[in-house]
Amino acid sequence: MTARITRTEKLDLRLTGEAKHTLAAAAQAQRRSLSECVLESALGRAEEAPERLSKGLAR
């Protein structure tokens, strides 16, 4: 059984309609909520950031 984590913080994000449509389609294809899909992707990139910066790769 997977443990549920209570999320108490909120992040607002401004984006274009096209960007939202793209993200929603990706989430649907993965059978996940839009929030879950965006959060996991953003956290993955954030975890890569220190390593990328130390190698001189800003993007």
Secondary structure, DSSP 4 states (H G I P E B T S, - for coil): -PPP------------HHHHHHHHHHHHHTT--HHHHHHHHHHHHHHHHHHHHHTT---
